[in-house]
């Protein structure tokens, strides 16, 4: 099938959410499972984008019983996908809310090992479509066995074909992906600090640091999200934008960054300006932290929050 937006998740997961009254250190903690969702950055992005009304295709490697469960969950959700078979098991992550204190504990497990042949199959699957997408979202982590240059190689090839690449990754994968022609990259403060900066610097210093790596050609447009919910953007033309959402009660941060990328990419595909798309991204993250699960469900609240999102001085 043709999709104008393709998302790729190198390290997908089945996300299991649960609740318990209290977590005990030295005895059984009995939990109630509240929901089970397909997980992983690009998969979350694709599901959100489809819900907003734009066709998308999620591509990912999958193996073992968890891989089969992941595909079943996507089929149940009517999410178009293309899976690449691997020998190792897809991971499962846990998010447990302790009702006693209202805190959520997010347990994230390492991904499966992929052979070189499986990695090559993933690369080929992204660019083998007869009609290429307008946007390619590379989202989420990569396993330790995958070269740090993996996303960078894909970004370079896709950009040369005229595809706008949206990057949302971290660690070695992020450092290997920058400076390869991506259209936009979204980083949080911790991810940005991994490039050699302090996470404690003030906003003015952060802006200067963003301009510094932009001048070196890291990416065409750079977004850095802030711990308090806002975000900064520096565009390829040198324009600097910053927005802050209204204060809300935070229930879970799971999927907030993916919702940001979802709304941003959806709005760009719809022909909106980078300013408008960026502001929608800030609003989408704010909506998602107010809900359980890993998805952007309340699109009416998204519109309300968008209108309440204000420029950050």
Secondary structure as UniProt FT lines:
FT   STRAND          5..9
FT   TURN            10..11
FT   STRAND          13..20
FT   STRAND          32..39
FT   HELIX           41..52
FT   STRAND          56..62
FT   HELIX           64..76
FT   TURN            77..78
FT   STRAND          81..85
FT   STRAND          91..98
FT   TURN            99..102
FT   STRAND          103..107
FT   HELIX           116..127
FT   STRAND          135..139
FT   TURN            144..145
FT   TURN            148..149
FT   HELIX           150..160
FT   TURN            161..162
FT   STRAND          164..168
FT   HELIX           171..177
FT   STRAND          184..188
FT   HELIX           189..193
FT   TURN            194..196
FT   TURN            199..200
FT   HELIX           203..215
FT   TURN            216..217
FT   STRAND          221..225
FT   TURN            227..228
FT   STRAND          231..234
FT   TURN            236..237
FT   STRAND          240..244
FT   TURN            254..255
FT   HELIX           256..269
FT   TURN            270..271
FT   HELIX           274..288
FT   TURN            289..290
FT   HELIX           299..308
FT   STRAND          310..311
//
